[in-house]
């Protein structure tokens, strides 16, 4: 049993906190800008922090009887400089209080994708570099793409739980409701899809590992977009309208965008077209987690 601190209570943060509390094996500290009674009621120690202040974070991490062992960042913000600074302050505070492990806020495609997605390069690489130089044991929890967006527009009421916690959802590449797919690449490139609930299970299980490798990528399912469309057609009984975009086309589109979000979206499509959305199931091999497959997920959400 160790003391684990989780910073950030968004989609992924909530799942990790939930699974850590469910395990009953660790003392869980939740760092948050506001009270979180839903976690306090389940036994978490919720600490209010000012992420612009290292002393504030350090106090929250050390304000209990046992030292913090593991700090997991799930910090996310549309204010990109603030997101970087908050994580660097969190890292500095973790080191200051003697923490042993630190996981930056990755939780997406493999780190190689950051060299193509400019905004990821700007917000993730400085934190990763600082973490590597900190002397703490660090890892990148990468999970590919979130499977949950395949539930957008679901027909089966049982699918509601798959989107719980999301402020908004949208059709992403494969629009099952409309029977359409707008695929980056040939559709044959490997992709990794993982439910955010299973990300929580994987990370909670990884806390128990004796050693963290620098890449603890995980996978709910390794597949292709062609296979996703095939499964969706089988489950829904309708033929999909499919459009595919070459890597060259997507590279040109990304270069034409000036809006930061539109550019990031186009670059992310390029990453998928180049086959870089594949996260190797490394963590799957060393922890006992059975994630949901794409076929099972689509069946739950779309079978009538």
Rosetta silent file (secondary structure, phi, psi, omega in degrees, C-alpha in Angstrom):
SEQUENCE: XXXXXXXXXXXXXXXXXXXXXXXXXXXXXXXXXXXXXXXXXXXXXXXXXXXXXXXXXXXXXXXXXXXXXXXXXXXXXXXXXXXXXXXXXXXXXXXXXXXXXXXXXXXXXXXXXXXXXXXXXXXXXXXXXXXXXXXXXXXXXXXXXXXXXXXXXXXXXXXXXXXXXXXXXXXXXXXXXXXXXXXXXXXXXXXXXXXXXXXXXXXXXXXXXXXXXXXXXXXXXXXXXXXXXXXXXXXXXXXXXXXXXXXXXXXXXXXXXXXXXXXXXXXXXXXXXXXXXXXXXXXXXXXXXXXXXXXXXXXXXXXX
SCORE:     score description
SCORE:     0.000 S_00000001
   1 L     0.000  130.917  178.122    0.000    0.000    0.000 S_00000001
   2 L  -130.584  169.942  175.092    1.310    3.431   -0.977 S_00000001
   3 E   -94.089  123.366 -177.557    0.076    7.015   -0.980 S_00000001
   4 E  -117.963  129.311  176.651   -1.007    8.048   -4.484 S_00000001
   5 E  -110.070  131.592  177.103   -1.822   11.612   -5.491 S_00000001
   6 E  -116.892  123.625  179.494   -3.897   12.309   -8.598 S_00000001
   7 E  -102.840  119.574 -178.939   -3.933   15.841   -9.988 S_00000001
   8 L   104.106  132.036 -175.762   -6.952   16.672  -12.131 S_00000001
   9 L  -125.191   34.346  175.596  -10.468   15.262  -12.016 S_00000001
  10 L   -78.382 -157.573 -175.120  -11.499   15.362  -15.676 S_00000001
  11 H   -50.884  -54.236 -176.617  -12.498   12.348  -17.754 S_00000001
  12 H   -75.710  -42.218 -179.930   -9.369   10.274  -17.169 S_00000001
  13 H   -55.352  -44.086  179.423   -8.610   11.578  -13.685 S_00000001
  14 H   -59.056  -42.653 -177.381  -12.057   10.539  -12.462 S_00000001
  15 H   -67.485  -40.636  179.529  -11.600    7.009  -13.762 S_00000001
  16 H   -65.680  -45.743  178.885   -8.168    6.589  -12.163 S_00000001
  17 H   -60.045  -45.562  179.872   -9.372    7.928   -8.817 S_00000001
  18 H   -57.058  -47.049 -176.831  -12.434    5.670   -8.939 S_00000001
  19 H   -70.139  -36.556  177.331  -10.356    2.554   -9.616 S_00000001
  20 H   -64.016  -42.888  179.291   -7.746    3.386   -6.964 S_00000001
  21 H   -67.790  -38.589 -179.300  -10.486    3.838   -4.362 S_00000001
  22 H   -63.288  -34.558 -179.498  -12.262    0.689   -5.545 S_00000001
  23 H   -67.461  -29.841 -179.225   -9.091   -1.353   -5.037 S_00000001
  24 L    66.441   15.247 -174.068   -8.903   -0.292   -1.386 S_00000001
  25 L   -98.439  -12.892 -172.032   -5.144   -0.819   -1.508 S_00000001
  26 L  -135.821  157.855  167.923   -3.851    2.741   -1.333 S_00000001
  27 E   -83.392  125.232 -174.058   -4.280    6.091    0.357 S_00000001
  28 E  -111.936  120.841  175.031   -5.620    8.339   -2.386 S_00000001
  29 E  -104.358  129.358  177.269   -5.031   12.091   -2.440 S_00000001
  30 E  -108.774  117.665  176.573   -7.035   14.112   -4.946 S_00000001
  31 E   -92.331  125.250 -174.488   -5.566   17.480   -5.877 S_00000001
  32 E  -150.325  152.240  176.590   -8.285   19.822   -7.056 S_00000001
  33 L   -77.863  -14.766 -176.813   -9.082   23.500   -7.405 S_00000001
  34 L  -141.165  161.957  178.807  -12.514   22.876   -5.854 S_00000001
  35 L   -59.971  146.556  178.562  -14.170   20.506   -3.335 S_00000001
  36 L  -131.814   76.204 -176.901  -14.995   17.034   -4.644 S_00000001
  37 H   -59.538  -26.035 -179.720  -17.510   15.500   -2.224 S_00000001
  38 H   -65.807  -24.287  176.604  -18.071   12.545   -4.557 S_00000001
  39 H   -94.275  -36.925  177.358  -14.504   11.440   -3.799 S_00000001
  40 H   -58.175  -42.207 -177.946  -14.386   12.522   -0.165 S_00000001
  41 L   -65.026  -18.879 -179.150  -17.441   10.354    0.537 S_00000001
  42 L  -101.889    5.642  174.113  -15.574    7.333   -0.835 S_00000001
  43 L   107.075   -0.045  178.600  -12.486    7.835    1.308 S_00000001
  44 L   -77.413  151.601  173.617  -10.227   10.050   -0.779 S_00000001
  45 E   -95.671  103.982 -177.487   -8.306   12.929    0.809 S_00000001
  46 E   -91.123  122.903 -176.942   -9.303   15.910   -1.338 S_00000001
  47 E  -117.549  125.088  176.383   -6.823   18.785   -1.128 S_00000001
  48 E   -75.454  131.588 -178.038   -7.502   22.222   -2.564 S_00000001
  49 L  -133.273  154.933  169.848   -4.481   23.491   -4.496 S_00000001
  50 L  -109.670  107.079 -174.420   -3.298   26.506   -6.407 S_00000001
  51 L   -69.019   -9.908  176.160   -1.339   25.049   -9.319 S_00000001
  52 L   -83.926   -4.637 -176.016    0.475   28.340   -9.822 S_00000001
  53 L  -122.624  114.301  176.936    2.110   27.878   -6.405 S_00000001
  54 H   -61.049  -43.980  178.275    4.665   25.144   -5.707 S_00000001
  55 H   -58.903  -37.997  178.074    4.321   25.649   -1.899 S_00000001
  56 H   -61.268  -45.478 -179.580    0.533   25.197   -2.181 S_00000001
  57 H   -68.105  -42.923 -179.431    0.958   21.893   -4.021 S_00000001
  58 H   -61.337  -40.202  177.973    3.763   20.715   -1.729 S_00000001
  59 H   -62.566  -43.185  179.993    1.620   21.408    1.343 S_00000001
  60 H   -64.711  -35.285 -179.151   -1.253   19.399   -0.122 S_00000001
  61 H   -76.150  -22.501 -174.179    1.084   16.504   -0.910 S_00000001
  62 H  -112.078    2.886 -174.238    2.662   16.428    2.543 S_00000001
  63 L   -85.198   54.370  175.682   -0.312   17.260    4.769 S_00000001
  64 L  -165.480  175.730 -167.829   -0.780   13.721    6.171 S_00000001
  65 L   -71.683  -35.121 -175.941    1.100   11.106    8.146 S_00000001
  66 L  -108.145  148.201 -178.461    2.753    9.069    5.354 S_00000001
  67 L   -70.937  148.755  176.027    4.853   10.391    2.451 S_00000001
  68 L   -70.642  133.653  179.337    3.477   10.476   -1.080 S_00000001
  69 L   -99.329  -45.983 -172.759    4.926    7.730   -3.243 S_00000001
  70 E  -127.309  132.699  176.107    3.288    8.246   -6.645 S_00000001
  71 E  -120.750  123.698 -178.680    2.013   11.418   -8.327 S_00000001
  72 E  -116.795  120.636  179.318   -0.147   11.080  -11.433 S_00000001
  73 E   -93.040  124.958  171.583   -0.970   14.162  -13.475 S_00000001
  74 L  -121.427   26.448 -177.385   -4.273   14.280  -15.333 S_00000001
  75 L   -67.364  132.585  176.204   -4.132   18.061  -15.656 S_00000001
  76 L  -142.355  141.708 -179.104   -5.770   19.442  -18.787 S_00000001
  77 L  -158.066  146.414  174.740   -6.504   23.027  -19.762 S_00000001
  78 L   -77.486  -13.852  173.663   -7.330   25.064  -22.850 S_00000001
  79 L   -87.464   96.418 -169.092   -4.845   27.599  -21.500 S_00000001
  80 H   -64.710  -45.685  176.781   -1.773   25.848  -22.889 S_00000001
  81 H   -59.894  -36.176  178.702    0.972   27.835  -21.085 S_00000001
  82 H   -66.510  -38.356  179.957   -0.947   27.323  -17.834 S_00000001
  83 H   -62.839  -42.369  178.403   -1.164   23.576  -18.465 S_00000001
  84 H   -64.845  -48.839 -176.724    2.593   23.345  -18.899 S_00000001
  85 H   -63.120  -41.133  179.629    3.344   25.527  -15.864 S_00000001
  86 H   -59.526  -42.218 -179.230    0.864   23.656  -13.648 S_00000001
  87 H   -71.926  -37.988  177.337    2.521   20.338  -14.438 S_00000001
  88 H   -64.378  -38.340  176.491    6.033   21.678  -13.973 S_00000001
  89 H   -66.662  -39.307  177.891    4.968   23.052  -10.572 S_00000001
  90 H   -62.639  -44.202  178.279    3.379   19.713   -9.701 S_00000001
  91 H   -61.120  -44.963 -179.866    6.597   17.926  -10.646 S_00000001
  92 H   -62.815  -41.311  179.095    8.695   20.333   -8.583 S_00000001
  93 H   -66.662  -39.915  178.677    6.421   19.877   -5.573 S_00000001
  94 H   -60.453  -44.331  178.869    6.491   16.084   -5.972 S_00000001
  95 H   -65.573  -39.184 -177.638   10.267   16.116   -5.961 S_00000001
  96 H   -62.812  -36.259 -177.076   10.325   18.519   -3.015 S_00000001
  97 L   -92.176    2.824  174.610    8.226   16.219   -0.801 S_00000001
  98 L    87.271   22.146  177.023   10.234   13.117   -1.718 S_00000001
  99 L   -63.345  153.499 -177.778    7.839   11.338   -4.091 S_00000001
 100 L   -98.229  -30.710 -173.598    9.315    8.366   -5.948 S_00000001
 101 E  -130.558  149.421  177.625    7.196    8.310   -9.112 S_00000001
 102 E  -146.011  131.220  176.090    5.650   10.839  -11.469 S_00000001
 103 E  -119.420  113.542  176.616    3.421   10.351  -14.512 S_00000001
 104 L   -65.845  167.062  179.469    2.868   13.406  -16.727 S_00000001
 105 L   -79.016   93.324  177.281   -0.503   13.974  -18.378 S_00000001
 106 L  -105.419  -82.964  171.582   -0.136   11.915  -21.580 S_00000001
 107 L    47.018   56.343  177.406   -3.181    9.590  -21.950 S_00000001
 108 L  -165.191 -141.860  179.791   -3.432    9.651  -25.717 S_00000001
 109 L   -73.463  160.579 -179.059   -1.451    8.568  -28.721 S_00000001
 110 L   -53.581  156.122 -173.959    2.192    7.457  -28.367 S_00000001
 111 H   -61.240  -23.536  177.314    4.758   10.155  -27.721 S_00000001
 112 H   -59.287  -29.252 -179.732    6.069    9.913  -31.304 S_00000001
 113 H   -65.791  -23.545 -178.733    2.856   11.629  -32.386 S_00000001
 114 H   -64.010  -22.191  179.478    3.900   14.750  -30.485 S_00000001
 115 H   -75.758  -16.602  179.267    6.468   15.502  -33.171 S_00000001
 116 L  -102.818  -39.446  178.884    3.636   15.862  -35.704 S_00000001
 117 L   -86.210  101.880 -169.808    0.909   17.410  -33.550 S_00000001
 118 H   -56.631  -43.230 -176.964    2.477   20.794  -32.906 S_00000001
 119 H   -66.656  -34.382  176.111    0.374   21.747  -29.904 S_00000001
 120 H   -65.991  -41.025  178.015    1.179   18.416  -28.209 S_00000001
 121 H   -57.980  -40.274 -176.610    4.852   19.016  -28.852 S_00000001
 122 H   -73.050  -35.186 -174.470    4.558   22.418  -27.148 S_00000001
 123 H   -99.382  -23.824 -175.987    2.654   21.300  -24.053 S_00000001
 124 H   -97.795  -39.229 -174.869    3.856   17.727  -23.480 S_00000001
 125 H   -64.629  -40.759  178.539    7.532   17.671  -24.394 S_00000001
 126 H   -61.733  -37.257 -179.900    8.729   20.321  -21.871 S_00000001
 127 H   -70.191  -41.780  179.651    7.012   18.427  -19.042 S_00000001
 128 H   -62.864  -43.734 -179.861    8.381   15.078  -20.202 S_00000001
 129 H   -61.424  -45.091  179.801   11.915   16.450  -20.459 S_00000001
 130 H   -64.665  -38.436  179.728   11.710   17.952  -16.960 S_00000001
 131 H   -64.961  -42.836  178.867   10.279   14.701  -15.582 S_00000001
 132 H   -62.200  -33.752 -177.518   13.114   12.660  -17.117 S_00000001
 133 L   -87.439   -2.957 -172.820   15.678   15.011  -15.573 S_00000001
 134 L   -77.331  -21.069 -174.472   13.973   15.074  -12.158 S_00000001
 135 L    90.628   -8.423  176.091   15.469   11.859  -10.815 S_00000001
 136 L   -82.276  159.659  173.206   11.987   10.439  -10.216 S_00000001
 137 E   -77.738  122.825 -175.356   10.780    7.237  -11.853 S_00000001
 138 E  -123.423  156.177  175.623    8.609    8.425  -14.756 S_00000001
 139 E  -149.601  158.018  172.861    6.331    6.831  -17.307 S_00000001
 140 E  -108.344  113.118  174.347    4.049    7.781  -20.165 S_00000001
 141 L   -86.021   97.694  177.600    0.600    6.209  -19.854 S_00000001
 142 L  -110.101  146.382 -171.401   -0.528    6.188  -23.485 S_00000001
 143 L  -136.135    8.100 -178.117   -3.718    4.509  -24.621 S_00000001
 144 L    77.890 -129.795 -177.387   -4.240    5.419  -28.268 S_00000001
 145 E  -109.555  150.641  179.602   -7.722    6.769  -29.006 S_00000001
 146 E   -76.983  120.509  178.527  -10.752    6.727  -26.720 S_00000001
 147 H   -63.253  -28.545 -171.723  -13.145    3.981  -27.777 S_00000001
 148 H   -56.063  -28.700 -177.191  -16.023    5.735  -26.013 S_00000001
 149 H   -67.905  -14.274  174.447  -16.676    8.155  -28.877 S_00000001
 150 H   -69.965  -10.013  179.139  -17.989    5.224  -30.917 S_00000001
 151 H   -88.328   -7.113 -176.499  -21.011    5.397  -28.601 S_00000001
 152 L   -56.333  124.249 -179.669  -22.050    8.877  -29.821 S_00000001
 153 L    81.796   14.612 -174.469  -25.722    8.751  -30.823 S_00000001
 154 L   -46.756  155.007  177.708  -26.150    5.238  -29.348 S_00000001
 155 L  -106.861  -21.564 -177.763  -29.457    3.372  -29.643 S_00000001
 156 L   -94.014  121.754 -178.467  -29.092    1.013  -26.685 S_00000001
 157 H   -55.567  -25.520  179.362  -29.853    2.659  -23.292 S_00000001
 158 H   -64.828  -14.236 -177.550  -27.137    0.523  -21.697 S_00000001
 159 H   -80.748  -11.797 -177.380  -24.597    2.651  -23.558 S_00000001
 160 H   -55.648  -39.577 -178.086  -25.252    5.773  -21.483 S_00000001
 161 H   -63.408  -23.111 -179.430  -22.706    4.705  -18.895 S_00000001
 162 H   -72.023  -16.806 -179.533  -20.024    4.636  -21.607 S_00000001
 163 H  -113.943    4.585  178.903  -20.310    8.412  -21.998 S_00000001
 164 L   -58.360  133.550  177.374  -20.795    9.340  -18.328 S_00000001
 165 L    96.808  -16.999  179.327  -18.546   12.191  -17.333 S_00000001
 166 L   -81.955  126.785  179.188  -18.079   13.590  -20.842 S_00000001
 167 L   -65.427  -38.025  175.188  -19.195   17.215  -21.108 S_00000001
 168 L  -153.045  153.405  177.935  -19.955   16.698  -24.784 S_00000001
 169 L  -127.062  164.771 -179.605  -19.474   13.932  -27.327 S_00000001
 170 L  -156.386  160.470  176.228  -19.200   13.856  -31.081 S_00000001
 171 L   -73.422  132.453 -173.080  -18.778   11.399  -33.912 S_00000001
 172 L  -128.135  104.304 -178.245  -15.082   10.756  -34.402 S_00000001
 173 L    70.527  -59.993  179.621  -13.929    9.222  -37.719 S_00000001
 174 E  -108.653  112.621 -179.662  -16.654    6.553  -37.624 S_00000001
 175 E   -99.794   93.581 -173.970  -20.175    7.978  -37.245 S_00000001
 176 L   -68.961  -35.604  179.842  -22.228    4.894  -36.471 S_00000001
 177 L   -60.268  -44.062 -177.134  -25.494    6.803  -36.059 S_00000001
 178 L   -89.521   -8.631 -179.287  -25.271    8.264  -39.561 S_00000001
 179 L    70.113   39.062 -177.798  -23.646    5.203  -41.112 S_00000001
 180 E  -131.831  154.143  175.034  -20.615    7.148  -42.320 S_00000001
 181 E  -141.817  128.076  178.817  -16.844    6.938  -41.899 S_00000001
 182 E  -113.653   89.974 -164.333  -14.320    9.672  -42.739 S_00000001
 183 E   -96.612  126.674  172.010  -11.091    7.689  -42.511 S_00000001
 184 E   -79.300  124.364 -178.739   -7.570    9.119  -42.381 S_00000001
 185 L    93.651 -160.083 -177.159   -5.285    6.877  -44.437 S_00000001
 186 L   -86.002  -12.950 -174.345   -6.141    3.619  -46.158 S_00000001
 187 L    89.082   -5.821 -179.202   -8.104    2.210  -43.244 S_00000001
 188 L   -98.435  -10.077 -178.677   -5.519   -0.582  -42.930 S_00000001
 189 L   -67.860  141.541  178.591   -3.208    1.251  -40.500 S_00000001
 190 E   -68.937  137.989  173.246   -3.148   -0.153  -36.977 S_00000001
 191 E  -131.764  153.762  175.366   -4.915    1.908  -34.335 S_00000001
 192 E  -112.939  129.226  178.379   -5.322    1.381  -30.608 S_00000001
 193 E  -121.985  131.943 -178.685   -8.700    2.063  -29.000 S_00000001
 194 E  -140.222  132.278  173.441   -9.231    2.032  -25.229 S_00000001
 195 L   -65.171  143.087  178.407  -12.257    2.912  -23.081 S_00000001
 196 H   -67.297  -24.578  174.181  -11.438    5.650  -20.589 S_00000001
 197 H   -64.671  -38.906  179.649  -12.893    3.383  -17.876 S_00000001
 198 H   -73.356  -29.049  173.147  -10.284    0.764  -18.780 S_00000001
 199 H   -58.475  -43.968  177.749   -7.538    3.402  -18.729 S_00000001
 200 H   -59.027  -42.003  179.623   -8.462    3.926  -15.080 S_00000001
 201 H   -64.662  -44.813 -179.009   -8.196    0.191  -14.415 S_00000001
 202 H   -62.062  -46.955 -176.453   -4.811   -0.085  -16.131 S_00000001
 203 H   -66.865  -41.810  177.675   -3.272    2.885  -14.318 S_00000001
 204 H   -60.157  -39.744  178.704   -4.581    1.775  -10.919 S_00000001
 205 H   -68.530  -34.473 -178.029   -3.055   -1.666  -11.538 S_00000001
 206 H   -67.442  -24.702  178.220    0.240   -0.094  -12.655 S_00000001
 207 L   -59.561  -28.382 -176.918    0.618    1.606   -9.258 S_00000001
 208 L   -84.091   -7.078  179.379    1.289   -1.857   -7.824 S_00000001
 209 L   -68.361  144.149  178.681    4.204   -2.603  -10.167 S_00000001
 210 L   -68.520  -32.116 -178.437    7.633   -2.744   -8.549 S_00000001
 211 L  -140.070  140.304  174.540    9.156   -0.765  -11.398 S_00000001
 212 L   -99.746  124.673  168.518    7.805    1.624  -14.004 S_00000001
 213 L   -77.390  161.939 -177.533    9.227    1.493  -17.499 S_00000001
 214 L   -69.708  -19.262  177.260    9.298    4.815  -19.348 S_00000001
 215 E  -125.812  105.440  175.390    6.566    3.618  -21.703 S_00000001
 216 L  -112.684   64.534  178.528    3.587    1.918  -20.100 S_00000001
 217 L   -73.519  151.773 -176.565    1.296    2.003  -23.107 S_00000001
 218 L  -133.891  163.990  179.477   -1.974    0.108  -22.902 S_00000001
 219 L  -146.044  130.918  168.498   -4.607   -1.119  -25.332 S_00000001
 220 L   -76.753  -46.064  178.323   -8.272   -1.917  -25.117 S_00000001
 221 E  -156.178  140.849  173.008   -8.098   -3.287  -28.650 S_00000001
 222 E  -106.419  121.442 -172.489   -5.618   -3.102  -31.517 S_00000001
 223 E  -152.339 -160.516  174.249   -7.487   -2.937  -34.817 S_00000001
 224 E  -135.048  162.891  177.501   -7.950   -0.876  -38.007 S_00000001
 225 H   -67.972  -30.963  175.488  -10.620    1.565  -39.109 S_00000001
 226 H   -60.482  -40.447  179.774  -11.630   -0.855  -41.855 S_00000001
 227 H   -70.322  -38.013  177.148  -12.320   -3.448  -39.161 S_00000001
 228 H   -60.077  -45.137  178.838  -14.237   -0.953  -37.009 S_00000001
 229 H   -62.440  -42.798  179.773  -16.495   -0.143  -39.972 S_00000001
 230 H   -59.617  -44.796  179.311  -16.984   -3.851  -40.692 S_00000001
 231 H   -64.869  -43.003 -179.618  -18.050   -4.526  -37.098 S_00000001
 232 H   -62.889  -38.865  178.050  -20.377   -1.507  -37.086 S_00000001
 233 H   -65.126  -41.065 -179.489  -22.009   -2.691  -40.315 S_00000001
 234 H   -65.341  -41.656 -176.768  -22.515   -6.177  -38.887 S_00000001
 235 H   -73.527  -40.812 -176.370  -24.042   -4.905  -35.637 S_00000001
 236 H   -88.332  -20.986 -179.103  -26.290   -2.229  -37.171 S_00000001
 237 L    77.593   15.455  179.282  -27.163   -4.079  -40.366 S_00000001
 238 L  -123.031  152.631 -179.821  -26.510   -1.065  -42.576 S_00000001
 239 L   -86.084  129.435 -176.403  -23.936   -0.348  -45.258 S_00000001
 240 L   -87.363  146.960  171.514  -21.615    2.555  -44.388 S_00000001
 241 E   -89.241  116.927 -172.498  -20.644    5.412  -46.668 S_00000001
 242 E  -116.698  130.124  173.966  -16.835    5.505  -46.448 S_00000001
 243 E  -121.800  137.131 -179.337  -14.461    8.288  -47.526 S_00000001
 244 E  -122.634  146.342 -177.367  -10.676    7.945  -47.187 S_00000001
 245 E  -124.313  128.914 -178.356   -7.969   10.618  -47.131 S_00000001
 246 L   -72.118  160.341  177.484   -4.328    9.999  -48.036 S_00000001
 247 H   -61.020  -38.768  179.432   -1.456   11.062  -45.794 S_00000001
 248 H   -62.552  -41.637  178.453   -0.334   13.541  -48.479 S_00000001
 249 H   -63.637  -42.720 -178.290   -3.785   15.114  -48.548 S_00000001
 250 H   -71.285  -33.992  177.326   -3.901   15.381  -44.759 S_00000001
 251 H   -64.423  -41.424  178.627   -0.387   16.833  -44.578 S_00000001
 252 H   -65.798  -41.314  178.760   -1.417   19.561  -47.016 S_00000001
 253 H   -62.816  -44.407 -179.814   -4.598   20.239  -45.045 S_00000001
 254 H   -60.748  -38.955 -179.301   -2.677   20.524  -41.762 S_00000001
 255 H   -69.284  -19.529 -177.548   -0.279   23.005  -43.348 S_00000001
 256 H   -90.159   -8.829 -175.357   -3.144   25.212  -44.482 S_00000001
 257 L   -87.593  135.292  176.224   -4.710   25.644  -41.030 S_00000001
 258 L  -107.693  -28.570  176.474   -4.016   28.749  -38.942 S_00000001
 259 L   -69.381  129.184 -172.296   -6.521   28.091  -36.146 S_00000001
 260 H   -60.893  -39.024 -178.805   -4.681   26.129  -33.440 S_00000001
 261 H   -73.740  -40.758  178.339   -7.507   23.643  -32.777 S_00000001
 262 H   -64.542  -39.299  178.897   -8.240   23.016  -36.457 S_00000001
 263 H   -64.349  -43.771  179.896   -4.526   22.532  -37.095 S_00000001
 264 H   -62.810  -39.284  179.772   -4.218   20.083  -34.193 S_00000001
 265 H   -65.597  -43.356  179.225   -7.194   18.087  -35.458 S_00000001
 266 H   -65.135  -39.867  178.851   -5.743   17.907  -38.971 S_00000001
 267 H   -67.001  -35.550  177.571   -2.335   16.886  -37.602 S_00000001
 268 H   -66.041  -36.514  175.364   -3.972   14.200  -35.454 S_00000001
 269 H   -64.887  -38.512  177.214   -5.621   12.810  -38.585 S_00000001
 270 H   -62.008  -41.721  177.445   -2.218   12.775  -40.260 S_00000001
 271 H   -56.959  -44.470  179.880   -0.840   10.804  -37.310 S_00000001
 272 H   -66.150  -39.663 -179.662   -3.563    8.190  -37.795 S_00000001
 273 H   -66.257  -28.383  179.935   -2.954    8.046  -41.550 S_00000001
 274 L   -86.212   -0.971  178.979    0.756    7.414  -40.917 S_00000001
 275 L    79.776   19.161 -177.721   -0.007    4.519  -38.579 S_00000001
 276 L   -96.120    9.127  176.857    1.276    6.326  -35.477 S_00000001
 277 L   -92.583   12.816  178.634   -1.968    5.943  -33.496 S_00000001
 278 L   -91.099  116.448  173.921   -0.896    2.441  -32.510 S_00000001
 279 L  -103.965  121.913 -177.441   -0.069    2.127  -28.813 S_00000001
 280 L   -67.358  137.100 -179.582    1.596   -1.175  -28.015 S_00000001
 281 L   -76.427   60.199 -179.253   -0.175   -3.191  -25.289 S_00000001
 282 L   -67.985  -46.579 -176.518    2.856   -3.243  -22.983 S_00000001
 283 H   -66.776  -31.513  178.261    0.928   -2.718  -19.764 S_00000001
 284 H   -54.753  -30.890 -174.017   -1.557   -5.433  -20.751 S_00000001
 285 H   -81.213  -14.299 -173.784    1.250   -7.967  -20.405 S_00000001
 286 L  -121.221   -3.154  174.873    2.197   -7.113  -16.830 S_00000001
 287 L  -128.568  159.130 -177.246   -1.112   -6.337  -15.069 S_00000001
 288 L   -97.525   78.226  176.042   -4.318   -8.336  -14.749 S_00000001
 289 L  -126.760  131.635  177.719   -6.833   -6.124  -16.541 S_00000001
 290 L  -109.786   97.148 -176.941   -9.292   -7.428  -19.129 S_00000001
 291 L   -77.131  165.405  179.045  -10.327   -4.433  -21.238 S_00000001
 292 L   -81.381  138.400  178.276  -13.378   -4.253  -23.472 S_00000001
 293 L   -83.490  164.179  178.166  -12.883   -5.026  -27.171 S_00000001
 294 H   -61.886  -42.183 -178.794  -14.218   -2.869  -29.995 S_00000001
 295 H   -62.728  -43.749  178.879  -16.689   -5.572  -31.029 S_00000001
 296 H   -64.327  -41.392 -177.902  -18.061   -5.897  -27.515 S_00000001
 297 H   -64.300  -48.791 -178.935  -18.272   -2.116  -27.161 S_00000001
 298 H   -64.620  -36.997  178.311  -20.127   -1.530  -30.430 S_00000001
 299 H   -63.031  -43.993  178.695  -22.482   -4.409  -29.667 S_00000001
 300 H   -61.102  -40.930 -173.278  -23.345   -2.932  -26.256 S_00000001
 301 H   -84.278  -27.371 -167.970  -23.980    0.514  -27.721 S_00000001
 302 H  -123.149   -5.971  176.653  -25.667   -0.306  -31.026 S_00000001
 303 L   -76.450  139.628 -177.094  -27.465   -3.637  -30.825 S_00000001
 304 L   -94.874    0.000    0.000  -31.239   -3.204  -30.685 S_00000001
